[in-house]
Amino acid sequence: MSEKKIIKVVVADDHPLVRHGIKTVFEAYDDIDLVAEAENGKEAMEMVEKHSPDIVLMDLVMPVLDGVEATVQLLNRHPNLKIIVLTSFNDMELIKKSLKAGAISYILKNISGALLVKTIRDIYKGKLILSPQVTKILLSEVRDSSDENFKLTVREKEILALVVEGLSNKEISKRLFLSNSTVQFHVSNILSKLRVTKRTEAVYVALKQKLVKLPGQDWQ
């Protein structure tokens, strides 16, 4: 029997009560290990260097160094690190800046503890998660006049829809009965055609330009 993988997490938030609440939630799960806490972006970077976490829960508005800039600097040094923005702000500009910086997910602090843990597990497995509130905000920016032609093939649109749904390359390959390398090739082409470098940015463009239909999401 293989050992259960422990997901190492750093929490960066300038509110001690928020950090304590998250720590209390994690104590109920044996596959989540809160390895360090930080009260600003600078400390978050130090904790990442010291503990090599899998995931960082990143607040945005913090002293010394904000979450967006910390995300940019962390991913420049650790491109495989997964950063989840956990914030109270559902501002469009902050959402776009965070996704452009490379955050893999953007969720709001009204999320339940159980759903936060589920999100962390899904992100660790390679899924892309946006809260329904954030998805709704992104969709509010859609312009009916958007008719930019990205020249996606039928297969690329099919794969893009699954990326928007939050599936990893491995899950897409199983769903469509394709090899992992084929899916990776198509995803690379999609990012190139959409003129983005990250899956989160591709999701934003796909929703804004109505390239795919919005999938149903289970956020019960």
Summary of the structure (lengths in Angstrom):
residues: 220
radius of gyration: 17.4
end to end distance: 32.0
largest distance: 55.3
contacts: 665
relative contact order: 0.11
helix: 50%
strand: 13%
